[in-house]
């Protein structure tokens, strides 16, 4: 289920476009898909309505193509490489 499908599903479950109702439905989302369990942070959290990430929820990967191969960068327990930048990117440069 993509993020847009998840939002559409929340609107459908809410049965209304009144702003509070889809938000409540979104906060009750609990869907298990190919990337893990999709749930959202509540209104009272530091990151309201952000996807929950971690054990028992989305585990996702941060990937980068390096020398024609896909490298896992995050999470650290499955990382097999480190983030690299093209030569034209000056890391730490003030220019």
C-alpha positions in Angstrom: 0.0 0.0 0.0 1.5 3.3 -1.0 1.3 6.5 1.1 -1.4 7.9 -1.3 -3.3 4.7 -1.1 -3.0 4.8 2.7 -4.4 8.3 2.8 -7.2 7.4 0.4 -8.1 4.5 2.6 -8.1 6.8 5.7 -10.6 9.1 3.9 -12.8 6.1 2.9 -12.8 4.8 6.5 -13.5 8.3 7.9 -16.5 8.6 5.6 -16.0 12.4 5.6 -13.7 15.1 4.5 -14.1 17.0 7.7 -10.4 17.4 8.7 -10.6 15.8 12.1 -12.2 12.6 10.9 -9.6 11.5 8.3 -6.9 12.4 10.8 -8.5 10.1 13.4 -8.8 7.3 10.8 -5.1 7.8 9.7 -4.0 7.5 13.4 -5.9 4.2 13.6 -4.2 2.7 10.4 -2.7 -0.6 11.1 -1.7 -2.3 7.8 0.9 -5.1 7.3 2.5 -5.0 3.8 5.7 -5.8 2.0 7.7 -3.1 3.9 6.4 -4.0 7.3 3.6 -2.8 9.5 2.2 0.7 8.6 1.1 2.8 11.5 1.2 6.6 12.2 2.3 8.6 15.1 -0.5 10.3 17.1 -1.3 14.0 17.4 0.4 14.1 20.9 3.8 12.9 19.7 6.9 14.9 18.7 6.3 14.0 15.0 2.5 14.0 14.6 1.2 11.7 11.8 4.7 10.6 10.8 5.1 6.9 9.9 6.2 4.8 12.8 9.6 3.3 12.2 11.3 0.6 14.2 10.8 -2.9 15.6 7.3 -4.3 14.7 6.7 -1.4 12.2 8.3 -0.2 9.0 11.9 -1.3 8.9 12.8 0.3 5.5 16.2 0.7 4.1 18.3 3.6 3.0 20.0 2.5 -0.3 22.5 4.2 -2.6 23.9 3.1 -6.0 27.7 2.8 -5.8 29.8 1.6 -8.7 26.8 0.0 -10.4 25.7 -1.9 -7.3 23.0 -1.1 -4.7 24.4 -0.6 -1.2 22.5 -0.8 2.0 23.3 2.2 4.2 20.7 2.0 7.0 19.7 0.5 9.3 23.1 -0.3 10.7 22.4 -4.0 11.4 22.0 -4.7 7.6 24.3 -1.9 6.3 27.0 -3.1 3.9 28.5 0.3 3.0 28.7 3.9 3.9 27.2 7.0 2.2 29.4 8.4 -0.5 29.2 11.7 -2.4 30.2 12.5 -6.0 33.5 14.4 -6.2 31.7 17.7 -7.1 29.9 17.7 -3.7 32.1 19.4 -1.1 31.1 17.9 2.2 31.5 20.4 5.0 32.2 23.2 2.6 30.8 26.6 3.4 30.6 27.6 -0.3 
